[in-house]
Amino acid sequence: MVIVDDHPLFREGLRAALESTEDIRVVAEAETVAAALAVVAEQRPDVVVMDLSLPTPPASRPPGG
């Protein structure tokens, strides 16, 4: 699992809660869209938990978005 959020405290808390179970392993965290794309490409996680209101740079927004 990869956690993507721009708030470090939230990422830390979510990671601690998720890793308290035996069947979930957080392989990476990211705080930006660019970092998330790189981490996902490298780690190939089964699940990504991502803040949908994460600020995105203009170059990564879809046309008209």
Phi and psi in degrees as a GROMACS rama.xvg file:
@    title "Ramachandran Plot"
@    xaxis  label "Phi"
@    yaxis  label "Psi"
@TYPE xy
-119.405  135.612  VAL-2
-107.311  128.12  ILE-3
-124.77  114.314  VAL-4
-162.086  148.317  ASP-5
-88.584  5.20777  ASP-6
-110.281  107.232  HIS-7
-57.2487  -39.5234  PRO-8
-63.422  -40.0486  LEU-9
-64.1033  -46.2325  PHE-10
-58.4559  -45.0183  ARG-11
-62.3178  -44.9069  GLU-12
-65.2866  -43.251  GLY-13
-65.3536  -42.5472  LEU-14
-60.3296  -45.3174  ARG-15
-61.6854  -43.0427  ALA-16
-65.3643  -43.9249  ALA-17
-69.303  -39.8263  LEU-18
-77.9388  -3.22686  GLU-19
-76.1531  -9.78925  SER-20
-99.1348  154.721  THR-21
-77.7956  -24.8715  GLU-22
-95.2592  2.88253  ASP-23
-118.986  131.09  ILE-24
-128.566  121.403  ARG-25
-86.5893  118.292  VAL-26
-93.2098  -19.3387  VAL-27
-167.252  164.947  ALA-28
-131.839  154.623  GLU-29
-145.801  150.383  ALA-30
-114.09  -4.23836  GLU-31
-132.81  163.574  THR-32
-62.2803  -44.2776  VAL-33
-61.0598  -43.9531  ALA-34
-64.9109  -38.6545  ALA-35
-62.0654  -44.6493  ALA-36
-61.5564  -41.2338  LEU-37
-66.4871  -44.8496  ALA-38
-65.0922  -42.618  VAL-39
-65.0928  -40.8761  VAL-40
-63.8997  -37.0108  ALA-41
-79.2137  -45.3386  GLU-42
-87.8647  -26.572  GLN-43
51.8719  56.6505  ARG-44
-72.018  158.424  PRO-45
-75.9221  -29.9697  ASP-46
-136.87  140.367  VAL-47
-124.339  124.116  VAL-48
-102.323  115.491  VAL-49
-131.354  137.439  MET-50
-69.4795  114.394  ASP-51
-74.6418  -14.2373  LEU-52
-100.464  18.1828  SER-53
-62.2649  130.763  LEU-54
-60.1349  135.64  PRO-55
-119.166  138.929  THR-56
-67.2175  150.614  PRO-57
-52.5677  -36.2598  PRO-58
-66.7726  -22.1691  ALA-59
-98.2572  -0.401827  SER-60
-83.4993  145.231  ARG-61
-68.2996  155.504  PRO-62
-55.1687  134.203  PRO-63
79.9032  2.59624  GLY-64
